[in-house]
Amino acid sequence: MARKQAAARTGTGTGSVPGAEDFTRKSIYRAVLKDTLQHPLTLMPAVASALSGLYMGLFGMDPTTLAVAFAGALAGAGAWVFNYFIRGEALAEKRVAKLRQARARHHHAEIASLEAEWTQAGLAEGVQQARELREAYQKLNGFLEERLAAAGGTADRDRGLSVQRMMVLAEDTYREGAAILRSALETFKAVQQVDHDKLENELASWRQELRAVKATGAEAIRVESLEKRIASHERRLELLRERAQSIDQLFAESEALESALESTYLEAVDLKSPDVLLGQGQAASALERAVTAARRVEDRLRGVDGEKQEEEIYLDAGSRQTAPRQAGEGRVE
């Protein structure tokens, strides 16, 4: 589930969540061009002109139809020129605002709920990781908001788009960290559902029984049955240990993303001209590298095909062999 949620975290401009590439100057003005071409004041006169041209082609030319065709083409072209070249800057600003609102709506619930979910799960380290990630993002995002406000003039248009893109990358970094923490949360809950002590006790009992059976020379079918049970429990306990260890690995990746956000903020604040850092792409590259590395780890821990059957066995063991435990009892070590 978490992997599916993470798949929508940045988008490509065609999905529900605008990504960093949607905030480039090229993407913004391509969208503005499309919108102005599809504007009613452009389309309606153009349609009238086209219909007039079709009429003349079928029934012959007359002054009235020719005038309608010419006026429609002129009006449509004039409307497009006005919207794209005169109002283009304002439309671009509206486009950026719309993209930002779309991103904010999409991840608002996740931002608000992640710490609460870890609190409910009962693991203080998860709560701390979620809180520190949020605080690092809010500091950097607040700083970038200030830079964006300072770049509010037409002369600062390119700089403003650069800051917008940095804001999206910072948000992508936060969202990747949130997705990783959600993966860790799911794993933690799954581990908590398995009665580790029961598995250990049953395993010890069966091992003792197997030794006794072998000593008495009992029939082979009983020995084989006990060996299969022991092997099954050993594998389940190994899977439990692997899942518990993966929680620590996911926490480490979340902390790396938090560090990337914090470092970008501190470097930008320390510079006399923070726009140098933003404009040269140093901060963007650092955040992109951190997100890419974190996604590779998350994919390795959760998305490798070879692990799918193991996870099904593990979850099956949890549902058939265990009783639920309280969420606050801690992880398996």
Secondary structure, DSSP 8 states (H G I E B T S, - for coil): -HHHHHHTSS--SSSSS--GGGGSHHHHHHHHHHHHHTSHHHHHHHHHHHHHHHHHHHH---HHHHHHHHHHHHHHHHHHHIIIIISHHHHHHHHHHHHHHHHHHHHHHHHHHHHHHHHHHT-HHHHHHHHHHHHHHHHHHHHHHHHHHHT-SGGGHHHHHHHHHHHHHHHHHHHHHHHHHHHHHHHHHHHHTS-HHHHHHHHHHHHHHHHHHHHHT--HHHHHHHHHHHHHHHHHHHHHHHHHHHHHHHHHHHHHHHHHHHHHHHHHHHSSSHHHHHHHTHHHHHHHHHHHHHHHHHHHHH--GGGHHHHHHHHHHHHHH-----GGG----
